[in-house]
Amino acid sequence: MDRRWQVFPDVTSVQAVARERIAAAASEAILARGAFHLVLAGGSTPRGLYASLRDLETDWKAWHIYFGDERVLPADDPERNSRMAHEAWLDQVPIPREQIHPIATEQGLDSSVRAYQTVMSRVDYFDLVLLGLGEDGHTASLFPGQYWGEGDSAPDVLAVRDAPKPPPKRVSLSAHRLSRSRQVLFLVTGVGKRDAVSRWRREARIPALAIDPSSGVDVLLDAAASPDR
């Protein structure tokens, strides 16, 4: 599977390139199909990226937003990926509220999995999926040693009951569902990610390896995360 590794000087550069890639993907999708379906990642690097999208010149009414994973926490908890995205970006742009699809984990693990499975049943291919990489090689809430949802028979949405980092209960899109995208973009920053990147490049069995769209993946690294620096 094709992985395109691109190294940039710093986090700001990674965010700027990612912004350009999102803008281009949105323009292409809206022109071709009248809608742009985007999956968001959590974390500090995406926060800065999302803030930079506030002034993007685009048809916001054509955007549809989804989340790759979510922690089972109250809706207003600051550790929720959806709250971060709303504060950094979504509350400042006119995307129709009904086209923003948070994972409602405040309803409980099993209930929110069923509800998001219904949301996913209405979406064919995503246009762009944003993902990060943990120091252990996890992506979304797919962790080493657990079920990642690979293969055509895998469900779209997984209940994670024993994540190795708190909180233990999470909801995640499966590797198979995350791979059903026209583009997948990983944002990887910080020296703590070097070992995971090295293992990924050697095709070690880590969750990031399970994301395998037919178009390949693009990995944007800052210099600190690159094993070659």
PyMOL CGO cylinders between C-alpha atoms (Angstrom):
from pymol import cmd
from pymol.cgo import CYLINDER

trace = [
    CYLINDER, 0.00, 0.00, 0.00, 1.28, 3.41, -0.97, 0.3, 1, 1, 1, 1, 1, 1,
    CYLINDER, 1.28, 3.41, -0.97, 2.34, 5.65, 1.93, 0.3, 1, 1, 1, 1, 1, 1,
    CYLINDER, 2.34, 5.65, 1.93, 3.65, 9.07, 1.02, 0.3, 1, 1, 1, 1, 1, 1,
    CYLINDER, 3.65, 9.07, 1.02, 5.91, 10.43, 3.78, 0.3, 1, 1, 1, 1, 1, 1,
    CYLINDER, 5.91, 10.43, 3.78, 6.37, 14.21, 3.78, 0.3, 1, 1, 1, 1, 1, 1,
    CYLINDER, 6.37, 14.21, 3.78, 8.56, 15.99, 6.32, 0.3, 1, 1, 1, 1, 1, 1,
    CYLINDER, 8.56, 15.99, 6.32, 8.16, 19.67, 7.22, 0.3, 1, 1, 1, 1, 1, 1,
    CYLINDER, 8.16, 19.67, 7.22, 10.20, 21.91, 9.53, 0.3, 1, 1, 1, 1, 1, 1,
    CYLINDER, 10.20, 21.91, 9.53, 7.67, 22.32, 12.33, 0.3, 1, 1, 1, 1, 1, 1,
    CYLINDER, 7.67, 22.32, 12.33, 4.08, 21.93, 13.53, 0.3, 1, 1, 1, 1, 1, 1,
    CYLINDER, 4.08, 21.93, 13.53, 3.01, 25.20, 11.94, 0.3, 1, 1, 1, 1, 1, 1,
    CYLINDER, 3.01, 25.20, 11.94, 4.18, 23.99, 8.55, 0.3, 1, 1, 1, 1, 1, 1,
    CYLINDER, 4.18, 23.99, 8.55, 2.32, 20.71, 8.95, 0.3, 1, 1, 1, 1, 1, 1,
    CYLINDER, 2.32, 20.71, 8.95, -0.87, 22.58, 9.85, 0.3, 1, 1, 1, 1, 1, 1,
    CYLINDER, -0.87, 22.58, 9.85, -0.48, 24.94, 6.88, 0.3, 1, 1, 1, 1, 1, 1,
    CYLINDER, -0.48, 24.94, 6.88, -0.05, 22.10, 4.39, 0.3, 1, 1, 1, 1, 1, 1,
    CYLINDER, -0.05, 22.10, 4.39, -2.96, 20.21, 5.93, 0.3, 1, 1, 1, 1, 1, 1,
    CYLINDER, -2.96, 20.21, 5.93, -5.13, 23.32, 5.57, 0.3, 1, 1, 1, 1, 1, 1,
    CYLINDER, -5.13, 23.32, 5.57, -4.25, 23.49, 1.87, 0.3, 1, 1, 1, 1, 1, 1,
    CYLINDER, -4.25, 23.49, 1.87, -5.06, 19.80, 1.42, 0.3, 1, 1, 1, 1, 1, 1,
    CYLINDER, -5.06, 19.80, 1.42, -8.43, 20.16, 3.13, 0.3, 1, 1, 1, 1, 1, 1,
    CYLINDER, -8.43, 20.16, 3.13, -9.30, 23.22, 1.05, 0.3, 1, 1, 1, 1, 1, 1,
    CYLINDER, -9.30, 23.22, 1.05, -8.38, 21.43, -2.18, 0.3, 1, 1, 1, 1, 1, 1,
    CYLINDER, -8.38, 21.43, -2.18, -10.30, 18.28, -1.22, 0.3, 1, 1, 1, 1, 1, 1,
    CYLINDER, -10.30, 18.28, -1.22, -13.38, 20.34, -0.35, 0.3, 1, 1, 1, 1, 1, 1,
    CYLINDER, -13.38, 20.34, -0.35, -13.30, 22.24, -3.62, 0.3, 1, 1, 1, 1, 1, 1,
    CYLINDER, -13.30, 22.24, -3.62, -12.89, 19.04, -5.62, 0.3, 1, 1, 1, 1, 1, 1,
    CYLINDER, -12.89, 19.04, -5.62, -15.66, 17.17, -3.78, 0.3, 1, 1, 1, 1, 1, 1,
    CYLINDER, -15.66, 17.17, -3.78, -18.15, 20.05, -3.93, 0.3, 1, 1, 1, 1, 1, 1,
    CYLINDER, -18.15, 20.05, -3.93, -17.51, 20.54, -7.66, 0.3, 1, 1, 1, 1, 1, 1,
    CYLINDER, -17.51, 20.54, -7.66, -17.78, 16.82, -8.42, 0.3, 1, 1, 1, 1, 1, 1,
    CYLINDER, -17.78, 16.82, -8.42, -20.55, 15.71, -6.05, 0.3, 1, 1, 1, 1, 1, 1,
    CYLINDER, -20.55, 15.71, -6.05, -22.04, 18.79, -4.39, 0.3, 1, 1, 1, 1, 1, 1,
    CYLINDER, -22.04, 18.79, -4.39, -20.91, 17.79, -0.89, 0.3, 1, 1, 1, 1, 1, 1,
    CYLINDER, -20.91, 17.79, -0.89, -17.74, 17.34, 1.16, 0.3, 1, 1, 1, 1, 1, 1,
    CYLINDER, -17.74, 17.34, 1.16, -17.62, 14.57, 3.77, 0.3, 1, 1, 1, 1, 1, 1,
    CYLINDER, -17.62, 14.57, 3.77, -14.77, 15.08, 6.27, 0.3, 1, 1, 1, 1, 1, 1,
    CYLINDER, -14.77, 15.08, 6.27, -13.75, 12.97, 9.27, 0.3, 1, 1, 1, 1, 1, 1,
    CYLINDER, -13.75, 12.97, 9.27, -11.99, 14.83, 12.10, 0.3, 1, 1, 1, 1, 1, 1,
    CYLINDER, -11.99, 14.83, 12.10, -9.22, 13.70, 14.44, 0.3, 1, 1, 1, 1, 1, 1,
    CYLINDER, -9.22, 13.70, 14.44, -8.64, 14.84, 18.01, 0.3, 1, 1, 1, 1, 1, 1,
    CYLINDER, -8.64, 14.84, 18.01, -5.44, 16.16, 19.58, 0.3, 1, 1, 1, 1, 1, 1,
    CYLINDER, -5.44, 16.16, 19.58, -3.37, 19.32, 19.86, 0.3, 1, 1, 1, 1, 1, 1,
    CYLINDER, -3.37, 19.32, 19.86, -2.10, 19.46, 16.27, 0.3, 1, 1, 1, 1, 1, 1,
    CYLINDER, -2.10, 19.46, 16.27, -5.62, 19.29, 14.78, 0.3, 1, 1, 1, 1, 1, 1,
    CYLINDER, -5.62, 19.29, 14.78, -6.77, 22.03, 17.15, 0.3, 1, 1, 1, 1, 1, 1,
    CYLINDER, -6.77, 22.03, 17.15, -4.47, 24.56, 15.54, 0.3, 1, 1, 1, 1, 1, 1,
    CYLINDER, -4.47, 24.56, 15.54, -5.40, 23.29, 12.09, 0.3, 1, 1, 1, 1, 1, 1,
    CYLINDER, -5.40, 23.29, 12.09, -9.12, 23.63, 12.81, 0.3, 1, 1, 1, 1, 1, 1,
    CYLINDER, -9.12, 23.63, 12.81, -8.68, 27.19, 14.06, 0.3, 1, 1, 1, 1, 1, 1,
    CYLINDER, -8.68, 27.19, 14.06, -6.95, 28.05, 10.78, 0.3, 1, 1, 1, 1, 1, 1,
    CYLINDER, -6.95, 28.05, 10.78, -9.99, 26.90, 8.79, 0.3, 1, 1, 1, 1, 1, 1,
    CYLINDER, -9.99, 26.90, 8.79, -12.29, 29.59, 10.16, 0.3, 1, 1, 1, 1, 1, 1,
    CYLINDER, -12.29, 29.59, 10.16, -11.51, 32.02, 7.32, 0.3, 1, 1, 1, 1, 1, 1,
    CYLINDER, -11.51, 32.02, 7.32, -11.48, 29.45, 4.52, 0.3, 1, 1, 1, 1, 1, 1,
    CYLINDER, -11.48, 29.45, 4.52, -13.36, 30.61, 1.44, 0.3, 1, 1, 1, 1, 1, 1,
    CYLINDER, -13.36, 30.61, 1.44, -15.71, 27.72, 0.72, 0.3, 1, 1, 1, 1, 1, 1,
    CYLINDER, -15.71, 27.72, 0.72, -19.36, 26.73, 0.49, 0.3, 1, 1, 1, 1, 1, 1,
    CYLINDER, -19.36, 26.73, 0.49, -19.82, 25.74, 4.12, 0.3, 1, 1, 1, 1, 1, 1,
    CYLINDER, -19.82, 25.74, 4.12, -23.35, 24.55, 3.44, 0.3, 1, 1, 1, 1, 1, 1,
    CYLINDER, -23.35, 24.55, 3.44, -21.89, 21.64, 1.47, 0.3, 1, 1, 1, 1, 1, 1,
    CYLINDER, -21.89, 21.64, 1.47, -19.72, 20.37, 4.34, 0.3, 1, 1, 1, 1, 1, 1,
    CYLINDER, -19.72, 20.37, 4.34, -20.57, 17.28, 6.38, 0.3, 1, 1, 1, 1, 1, 1,
    CYLINDER, -20.57, 17.28, 6.38, -18.50, 16.61, 9.50, 0.3, 1, 1, 1, 1, 1, 1,
    CYLINDER, -18.50, 16.61, 9.50, -17.88, 13.29, 11.27, 0.3, 1, 1, 1, 1, 1, 1,
    CYLINDER, -17.88, 13.29, 11.27, -15.53, 12.13, 14.02, 0.3, 1, 1, 1, 1, 1, 1,
    CYLINDER, -15.53, 12.13, 14.02, -13.07, 9.25, 13.90, 0.3, 1, 1, 1, 1, 1, 1,
    CYLINDER, -13.07, 9.25, 13.90, -13.45, 8.52, 17.59, 0.3, 1, 1, 1, 1, 1, 1,
    CYLINDER, -13.45, 8.52, 17.59, -14.75, 9.89, 20.85, 0.3, 1, 1, 1, 1, 1, 1,
    CYLINDER, -14.75, 9.89, 20.85, -14.27, 9.36, 24.58, 0.3, 1, 1, 1, 1, 1, 1,
    CYLINDER, -14.27, 9.36, 24.58, -17.27, 8.28, 26.67, 0.3, 1, 1, 1, 1, 1, 1,
    CYLINDER, -17.27, 8.28, 26.67, -17.64, 11.50, 28.65, 0.3, 1, 1, 1, 1, 1, 1,
    CYLINDER, -17.64, 11.50, 28.65, -20.33, 14.14, 29.24, 0.3, 1, 1, 1, 1, 1, 1,
    CYLINDER, -20.33, 14.14, 29.24, -21.11, 16.29, 26.20, 0.3, 1, 1, 1, 1, 1, 1,
    CYLINDER, -21.11, 16.29, 26.20, -19.48, 19.39, 27.73, 0.3, 1, 1, 1, 1, 1, 1,
    CYLINDER, -19.48, 19.39, 27.73, -16.33, 17.66, 28.95, 0.3, 1, 1, 1, 1, 1, 1,
    CYLINDER, -16.33, 17.66, 28.95, -13.21, 19.51, 27.69, 0.3, 1, 1, 1, 1, 1, 1,
    CYLINDER, -13.21, 19.51, 27.69, -11.62, 16.16, 26.77, 0.3, 1, 1, 1, 1, 1, 1,
    CYLINDER, -11.62, 16.16, 26.77, -14.27, 15.46, 24.14, 0.3, 1, 1, 1, 1, 1, 1,
    CYLINDER, -14.27, 15.46, 24.14, -12.99, 15.66, 20.55, 0.3, 1, 1, 1, 1, 1, 1,
    CYLINDER, -12.99, 15.66, 20.55, -16.27, 17.19, 19.46, 0.3, 1, 1, 1, 1, 1, 1,
    CYLINDER, -16.27, 17.19, 19.46, -16.08, 19.97, 22.03, 0.3, 1, 1, 1, 1, 1, 1,
    CYLINDER, -16.08, 19.97, 22.03, -12.53, 20.83, 20.96, 0.3, 1, 1, 1, 1, 1, 1,
    CYLINDER, -12.53, 20.83, 20.96, -13.54, 20.99, 17.29, 0.3, 1, 1, 1, 1, 1, 1,
    CYLINDER, -13.54, 20.99, 17.29, -16.56, 23.18, 18.06, 0.3, 1, 1, 1, 1, 1, 1,
    CYLINDER, -16.56, 23.18, 18.06, -14.56, 25.60, 20.18, 0.3, 1, 1, 1, 1, 1, 1,
    CYLINDER, -14.56, 25.60, 20.18, -11.66, 25.84, 17.73, 0.3, 1, 1, 1, 1, 1, 1,
    CYLINDER, -11.66, 25.84, 17.73, -13.66, 26.01, 14.52, 0.3, 1, 1, 1, 1, 1, 1,
    CYLINDER, -13.66, 26.01, 14.52, -17.15, 24.64, 14.04, 0.3, 1, 1, 1, 1, 1, 1,
    CYLINDER, -17.15, 24.64, 14.04, -18.95, 27.23, 16.18, 0.3, 1, 1, 1, 1, 1, 1,
    CYLINDER, -18.95, 27.23, 16.18, -17.42, 29.99, 14.03, 0.3, 1, 1, 1, 1, 1, 1,
    CYLINDER, -17.42, 29.99, 14.03, -18.52, 28.80, 10.57, 0.3, 1, 1, 1, 1, 1, 1,
    CYLINDER, -18.52, 28.80, 10.57, -22.00, 28.35, 9.02, 0.3, 1, 1, 1, 1, 1, 1,
    CYLINDER, -22.00, 28.35, 9.02, -21.99, 24.58, 8.47, 0.3, 1, 1, 1, 1, 1, 1,
    CYLINDER, -21.99, 24.58, 8.47, -25.62, 23.51, 8.99, 0.3, 1, 1, 1, 1, 1, 1,
    CYLINDER, -25.62, 23.51, 8.99, -25.89, 21.99, 12.46, 0.3, 1, 1, 1, 1, 1, 1,
    CYLINDER, -25.89, 21.99, 12.46, -27.65, 18.91, 11.11, 0.3, 1, 1, 1, 1, 1, 1,
    CYLINDER, -27.65, 18.91, 11.11, -24.57, 18.23, 8.95, 0.3, 1, 1, 1, 1, 1, 1,
    CYLINDER, -24.57, 18.23, 8.95, -22.25, 18.01, 11.97, 0.3, 1, 1, 1, 1, 1, 1,
    CYLINDER, -22.25, 18.01, 11.97, -22.36, 14.50, 13.39, 0.3, 1, 1, 1, 1, 1, 1,
    CYLINDER, -22.36, 14.50, 13.39, -20.73, 14.12, 16.82, 0.3, 1, 1, 1, 1, 1, 1,
    CYLINDER, -20.73, 14.12, 16.82, -20.59, 10.70, 18.45, 0.3, 1, 1, 1, 1, 1, 1,
    CYLINDER, -20.59, 10.70, 18.45, -23.10, 11.08, 21.27, 0.3, 1, 1, 1, 1, 1, 1,
    CYLINDER, -23.10, 11.08, 21.27, -21.13, 9.15, 23.89, 0.3, 1, 1, 1, 1, 1, 1,
    CYLINDER, -21.13, 9.15, 23.89, -22.99, 10.96, 26.67, 0.3, 1, 1, 1, 1, 1, 1,
    CYLINDER, -22.99, 10.96, 26.67, -25.74, 8.43, 25.88, 0.3, 1, 1, 1, 1, 1, 1,
    CYLINDER, -25.74, 8.43, 25.88, -23.47, 5.58, 26.98, 0.3, 1, 1, 1, 1, 1, 1,
    CYLINDER, -23.47, 5.58, 26.98, -21.12, 3.30, 25.08, 0.3, 1, 1, 1, 1, 1, 1,
    CYLINDER, -21.12, 3.30, 25.08, -23.44, 0.77, 23.46, 0.3, 1, 1, 1, 1, 1, 1,
    CYLINDER, -23.44, 0.77, 23.46, -26.19, 3.27, 22.67, 0.3, 1, 1, 1, 1, 1, 1,
    CYLINDER, -26.19, 3.27, 22.67, -23.79, 5.70, 21.01, 0.3, 1, 1, 1, 1, 1, 1,
    CYLINDER, -23.79, 5.70, 21.01, -22.23, 2.90, 18.95, 0.3, 1, 1, 1, 1, 1, 1,
    CYLINDER, -22.23, 2.90, 18.95, -25.65, 1.93, 17.61, 0.3, 1, 1, 1, 1, 1, 1,
    CYLINDER, -25.65, 1.93, 17.61, -26.56, 5.54, 16.88, 0.3, 1, 1, 1, 1, 1, 1,
    CYLINDER, -26.56, 5.54, 16.88, -23.32, 6.23, 15.01, 0.3, 1, 1, 1, 1, 1, 1,
    CYLINDER, -23.32, 6.23, 15.01, -23.69, 3.01, 13.05, 0.3, 1, 1, 1, 1, 1, 1,
    CYLINDER, -23.69, 3.01, 13.05, -26.95, 4.50, 11.76, 0.3, 1, 1, 1, 1, 1, 1,
    CYLINDER, -26.95, 4.50, 11.76, -25.14, 7.71, 10.81, 0.3, 1, 1, 1, 1, 1, 1,
    CYLINDER, -25.14, 7.71, 10.81, -22.48, 5.72, 8.97, 0.3, 1, 1, 1, 1, 1, 1,
    CYLINDER, -22.48, 5.72, 8.97, -25.10, 3.74, 7.05, 0.3, 1, 1, 1, 1, 1, 1,
    CYLINDER, -25.10, 3.74, 7.05, -26.06, 6.99, 5.31, 0.3, 1, 1, 1, 1, 1, 1,
    CYLINDER, -26.06, 6.99, 5.31, -22.53, 7.71, 4.07, 0.3, 1, 1, 1, 1, 1, 1,
    CYLINDER, -22.53, 7.71, 4.07, -20.81, 5.85, 1.26, 0.3, 1, 1, 1, 1, 1, 1,
    CYLINDER, -20.81, 5.85, 1.26, -17.24, 7.08, 0.91, 0.3, 1, 1, 1, 1, 1, 1,
    CYLINDER, -17.24, 7.08, 0.91, -15.69, 9.87, 2.93, 0.3, 1, 1, 1, 1, 1, 1,
    CYLINDER, -15.69, 9.87, 2.93, -13.85, 12.49, 0.90, 0.3, 1, 1, 1, 1, 1, 1,
    CYLINDER, -13.85, 12.49, 0.90, -11.09, 13.02, 3.46, 0.3, 1, 1, 1, 1, 1, 1,
    CYLINDER, -11.09, 13.02, 3.46, -10.18, 11.37, 6.75, 0.3, 1, 1, 1, 1, 1, 1,
    CYLINDER, -10.18, 11.37, 6.75, -7.82, 13.12, 9.19, 0.3, 1, 1, 1, 1, 1, 1,
    CYLINDER, -7.82, 13.12, 9.19, -5.91, 10.92, 11.62, 0.3, 1, 1, 1, 1, 1, 1,
    CYLINDER, -5.91, 10.92, 11.62, -3.14, 11.19, 14.18, 0.3, 1, 1, 1, 1, 1, 1,
    CYLINDER, -3.14, 11.19, 14.18, -0.58, 8.71, 15.48, 0.3, 1, 1, 1, 1, 1, 1,
    CYLINDER, -0.58, 8.71, 15.48, -0.02, 7.85, 19.12, 0.3, 1, 1, 1, 1, 1, 1,
    CYLINDER, -0.02, 7.85, 19.12, 3.35, 6.99, 20.62, 0.3, 1, 1, 1, 1, 1, 1,
    CYLINDER, 3.35, 6.99, 20.62, 2.21, 3.36, 20.75, 0.3, 1, 1, 1, 1, 1, 1,
    CYLINDER, 2.21, 3.36, 20.75, 1.10, 3.40, 17.11, 0.3, 1, 1, 1, 1, 1, 1,
    CYLINDER, 1.10, 3.40, 17.11, -2.61, 3.82, 17.82, 0.3, 1, 1, 1, 1, 1, 1,
    CYLINDER, -2.61, 3.82, 17.82, -4.84, 5.90, 15.60, 0.3, 1, 1, 1, 1, 1, 1,
    CYLINDER, -4.84, 5.90, 15.60, -8.39, 7.09, 16.34, 0.3, 1, 1, 1, 1, 1, 1,
    CYLINDER, -8.39, 7.09, 16.34, -9.20, 4.79, 19.29, 0.3, 1, 1, 1, 1, 1, 1,
    CYLINDER, -9.20, 4.79, 19.29, -7.71, 1.69, 17.70, 0.3, 1, 1, 1, 1, 1, 1,
    CYLINDER, -7.71, 1.69, 17.70, -5.04, 0.45, 20.11, 0.3, 1, 1, 1, 1, 1, 1,
    CYLINDER, -5.04, 0.45, 20.11, -2.34, -2.24, 19.87, 0.3, 1, 1, 1, 1, 1, 1,
    CYLINDER, -2.34, -2.24, 19.87, -3.48, -5.64, 21.00, 0.3, 1, 1, 1, 1, 1, 1,
    CYLINDER, -3.48, -5.64, 21.00, -7.17, -4.92, 20.47, 0.3, 1, 1, 1, 1, 1, 1,
    CYLINDER, -7.17, -4.92, 20.47, -9.69, -5.48, 17.67, 0.3, 1, 1, 1, 1, 1, 1,
    CYLINDER, -9.69, -5.48, 17.67, -9.30, -2.87, 14.93, 0.3, 1, 1, 1, 1, 1, 1,
    CYLINDER, -9.30, -2.87, 14.93, -12.17, -3.80, 12.64, 0.3, 1, 1, 1, 1, 1, 1,
    CYLINDER, -12.17, -3.80, 12.64, -10.28, -4.87, 9.55, 0.3, 1, 1, 1, 1, 1, 1,
    CYLINDER, -10.28, -4.87, 9.55, -11.76, -6.63, 6.54, 0.3, 1, 1, 1, 1, 1, 1,
    CYLINDER, -11.76, -6.63, 6.54, -14.97, -6.27, 4.58, 0.3, 1, 1, 1, 1, 1, 1,
    CYLINDER, -14.97, -6.27, 4.58, -17.10, -7.92, 7.28, 0.3, 1, 1, 1, 1, 1, 1,
    CYLINDER, -17.10, -7.92, 7.28, -15.99, -5.52, 10.03, 0.3, 1, 1, 1, 1, 1, 1,
    CYLINDER, -15.99, -5.52, 10.03, -18.59, -3.16, 11.52, 0.3, 1, 1, 1, 1, 1, 1,
    CYLINDER, -18.59, -3.16, 11.52, -18.25, 0.54, 10.82, 0.3, 1, 1, 1, 1, 1, 1,
    CYLINDER, -18.25, 0.54, 10.82, -18.26, 1.51, 14.50, 0.3, 1, 1, 1, 1, 1, 1,
    CYLINDER, -18.26, 1.51, 14.50, -16.50, -0.19, 17.41, 0.3, 1, 1, 1, 1, 1, 1,
    CYLINDER, -16.50, -0.19, 17.41, -17.11, -0.14, 21.15, 0.3, 1, 1, 1, 1, 1, 1,
    CYLINDER, -17.11, -0.14, 21.15, -13.77, 0.21, 22.96, 0.3, 1, 1, 1, 1, 1, 1,
    CYLINDER, -13.77, 0.21, 22.96, -14.09, -0.92, 26.57, 0.3, 1, 1, 1, 1, 1, 1,
    CYLINDER, -14.09, -0.92, 26.57, -10.50, -1.09, 27.81, 0.3, 1, 1, 1, 1, 1, 1,
    CYLINDER, -10.50, -1.09, 27.81, -8.39, 1.61, 26.17, 0.3, 1, 1, 1, 1, 1, 1,
    CYLINDER, -8.39, 1.61, 26.17, -4.89, 1.65, 27.72, 0.3, 1, 1, 1, 1, 1, 1,
    CYLINDER, -4.89, 1.65, 27.72, -5.17, 5.39, 28.38, 0.3, 1, 1, 1, 1, 1, 1,
    CYLINDER, -5.17, 5.39, 28.38, -8.06, 7.12, 30.16, 0.3, 1, 1, 1, 1, 1, 1,
    CYLINDER, -8.06, 7.12, 30.16, -10.92, 7.09, 29.77, 0.3, 1, 1, 1, 1, 1, 1,
    CYLINDER, -10.92, 7.09, 29.77, -11.10, 3.35, 29.07, 0.3, 1, 1, 1, 1, 1, 1,
    CYLINDER, -11.10, 3.35, 29.07, -14.45, 3.52, 27.27, 0.3, 1, 1, 1, 1, 1, 1,
    CYLINDER, -14.45, 3.52, 27.27, -14.46, 5.01, 23.78, 0.3, 1, 1, 1, 1, 1, 1,
    CYLINDER, -14.46, 5.01, 23.78, -16.19, 4.77, 20.43, 0.3, 1, 1, 1, 1, 1, 1,
    CYLINDER, -16.19, 4.77, 20.43, -14.11, 4.48, 17.27, 0.3, 1, 1, 1, 1, 1, 1,
    CYLINDER, -14.11, 4.48, 17.27, -14.68, 4.08, 13.57, 0.3, 1, 1, 1, 1, 1, 1,
    CYLINDER, -14.68, 4.08, 13.57, -13.14, 0.79, 12.47, 0.3, 1, 1, 1, 1, 1, 1,
    CYLINDER, -13.14, 0.79, 12.47, -10.03, 0.49, 10.33, 0.3, 1, 1, 1, 1, 1, 1,
    CYLINDER, -10.03, 0.49, 10.33, -12.20, -0.74, 7.48, 0.3, 1, 1, 1, 1, 1, 1,
    CYLINDER, -12.20, -0.74, 7.48, -14.53, 2.27, 7.72, 0.3, 1, 1, 1, 1, 1, 1,
    CYLINDER, -14.53, 2.27, 7.72, -11.71, 4.79, 8.03, 0.3, 1, 1, 1, 1, 1, 1,
    CYLINDER, -11.71, 4.79, 8.03, -10.16, 3.28, 4.91, 0.3, 1, 1, 1, 1, 1, 1,
    CYLINDER, -10.16, 3.28, 4.91, -13.33, 3.92, 2.87, 0.3, 1, 1, 1, 1, 1, 1,
    CYLINDER, -13.33, 3.92, 2.87, -12.18, 7.38, 1.92, 0.3, 1, 1, 1, 1, 1, 1,
    CYLINDER, -12.18, 7.38, 1.92, -10.93, 9.05, -1.20, 0.3, 1, 1, 1, 1, 1, 1,
    CYLINDER, -10.93, 9.05, -1.20, -8.06, 10.53, 0.80, 0.3, 1, 1, 1, 1, 1, 1,
    CYLINDER, -8.06, 10.53, 0.80, -6.51, 9.80, 4.20, 0.3, 1, 1, 1, 1, 1, 1,
    CYLINDER, -6.51, 9.80, 4.20, -4.18, 12.32, 5.82, 0.3, 1, 1, 1, 1, 1, 1,
    CYLINDER, -4.18, 12.32, 5.82, -2.13, 11.59, 8.95, 0.3, 1, 1, 1, 1, 1, 1,
    CYLINDER, -2.13, 11.59, 8.95, -0.77, 14.50, 10.99, 0.3, 1, 1, 1, 1, 1, 1,
    CYLINDER, -0.77, 14.50, 10.99, 2.21, 13.40, 13.09, 0.3, 1, 1, 1, 1, 1, 1,
    CYLINDER, 2.21, 13.40, 13.09, 4.20, 15.84, 15.21, 0.3, 1, 1, 1, 1, 1, 1,
    CYLINDER, 4.20, 15.84, 15.21, 6.61, 15.71, 18.12, 0.3, 1, 1, 1, 1, 1, 1,
    CYLINDER, 6.61, 15.71, 18.12, 9.73, 13.74, 19.00, 0.3, 1, 1, 1, 1, 1, 1,
    CYLINDER, 9.73, 13.74, 19.00, 7.66, 11.27, 21.02, 0.3, 1, 1, 1, 1, 1, 1,
    CYLINDER, 7.66, 11.27, 21.02, 6.26, 9.87, 17.76, 0.3, 1, 1, 1, 1, 1, 1,
    CYLINDER, 6.26, 9.87, 17.76, 9.61, 8.90, 16.21, 0.3, 1, 1, 1, 1, 1, 1,
    CYLINDER, 9.61, 8.90, 16.21, 9.59, 5.30, 17.38, 0.3, 1, 1, 1, 1, 1, 1,
    CYLINDER, 9.59, 5.30, 17.38, 6.01, 4.74, 16.21, 0.3, 1, 1, 1, 1, 1, 1,
    CYLINDER, 6.01, 4.74, 16.21, 6.88, 6.23, 12.81, 0.3, 1, 1, 1, 1, 1, 1,
    CYLINDER, 6.88, 6.23, 12.81, 9.92, 3.95, 12.56, 0.3, 1, 1, 1, 1, 1, 1,
    CYLINDER, 9.92, 3.95, 12.56, 7.81, 0.89, 13.33, 0.3, 1, 1, 1, 1, 1, 1,
    CYLINDER, 7.81, 0.89, 13.33, 5.14, 1.98, 10.86, 0.3, 1, 1, 1, 1, 1, 1,
    CYLINDER, 5.14, 1.98, 10.86, 7.70, 2.44, 8.11, 0.3, 1, 1, 1, 1, 1, 1,
    CYLINDER, 7.70, 2.44, 8.11, 9.00, -1.07, 8.80, 0.3, 1, 1, 1, 1, 1, 1,
    CYLINDER, 9.00, -1.07, 8.80, 5.38, -2.27, 8.51, 0.3, 1, 1, 1, 1, 1, 1,
    CYLINDER, 5.38, -2.27, 8.51, 5.28, -3.45, 12.10, 0.3, 1, 1, 1, 1, 1, 1,
    CYLINDER, 5.28, -3.45, 12.10, 1.86, -4.58, 13.24, 0.3, 1, 1, 1, 1, 1, 1,
    CYLINDER, 1.86, -4.58, 13.24, 0.47, -1.34, 14.68, 0.3, 1, 1, 1, 1, 1, 1,
    CYLINDER, 0.47, -1.34, 14.68, -3.05, 0.08, 14.22, 0.3, 1, 1, 1, 1, 1, 1,
    CYLINDER, -3.05, 0.08, 14.22, -1.94, 2.80, 11.78, 0.3, 1, 1, 1, 1, 1, 1,
    CYLINDER, -1.94, 2.80, 11.78, -0.85, 0.05, 9.39, 0.3, 1, 1, 1, 1, 1, 1,
    CYLINDER, -0.85, 0.05, 9.39, -4.46, -1.16, 9.18, 0.3, 1, 1, 1, 1, 1, 1,
    CYLINDER, -4.46, -1.16, 9.18, -5.62, 2.04, 7.49, 0.3, 1, 1, 1, 1, 1, 1,
    CYLINDER, -5.62, 2.04, 7.49, -5.29, 1.09, 3.83, 0.3, 1, 1, 1, 1, 1, 1,
    CYLINDER, -5.29, 1.09, 3.83, -7.46, 3.03, 1.37, 0.3, 1, 1, 1, 1, 1, 1,
    CYLINDER, -7.46, 3.03, 1.37, -6.99, 2.19, -2.29, 0.3, 1, 1, 1, 1, 1, 1,
    CYLINDER, -6.99, 2.19, -2.29, -5.54, 5.67, -2.89, 0.3, 1, 1, 1, 1, 1, 1,
    CYLINDER, -5.54, 5.67, -2.89, -2.86, 5.19, -0.21, 0.3, 1, 1, 1, 1, 1, 1,
    CYLINDER, -2.86, 5.19, -0.21, -2.21, 7.54, 2.68, 0.3, 1, 1, 1, 1, 1, 1,
    CYLINDER, -2.21, 7.54, 2.68, -0.33, 10.81, 3.05, 0.3, 1, 1, 1, 1, 1, 1,
    CYLINDER, -0.33, 10.81, 3.05, 1.66, 11.25, 6.25, 0.3, 1, 1, 1, 1, 1, 1,
    CYLINDER, 1.66, 11.25, 6.25, 2.63, 14.82, 7.17, 0.3, 1, 1, 1, 1, 1, 1,
    CYLINDER, 2.63, 14.82, 7.17, 5.48, 14.81, 9.71, 0.3, 1, 1, 1, 1, 1, 1,
    CYLINDER, 5.48, 14.81, 9.71, 7.28, 17.62, 11.44, 0.3, 1, 1, 1, 1, 1, 1,
    CYLINDER, 7.28, 17.62, 11.44, 11.07, 17.29, 11.67, 0.3, 1, 1, 1, 1, 1, 1,
    CYLINDER, 11.07, 17.29, 11.67, 10.88, 16.25, 15.32, 0.3, 1, 1, 1, 1, 1, 1,
    CYLINDER, 10.88, 16.25, 15.32, 8.76, 13.20, 14.47, 0.3, 1, 1, 1, 1, 1, 1,
    CYLINDER, 8.76, 13.20, 14.47, 10.90, 12.05, 11.56, 0.3, 1, 1, 1, 1, 1, 1,
    CYLINDER, 10.90, 12.05, 11.56, 13.33, 9.18, 12.31, 0.3, 1, 1, 1, 1, 1, 1,
    CYLINDER, 13.33, 9.18, 12.31, 15.62, 10.57, 9.59, 0.3, 1, 1, 1, 1, 1, 1,
    CYLINDER, 15.62, 10.57, 9.59, 16.32, 13.82, 11.44, 0.3, 1, 1, 1, 1, 1, 1,
]
cmd.load_cgo(trace, "trace")
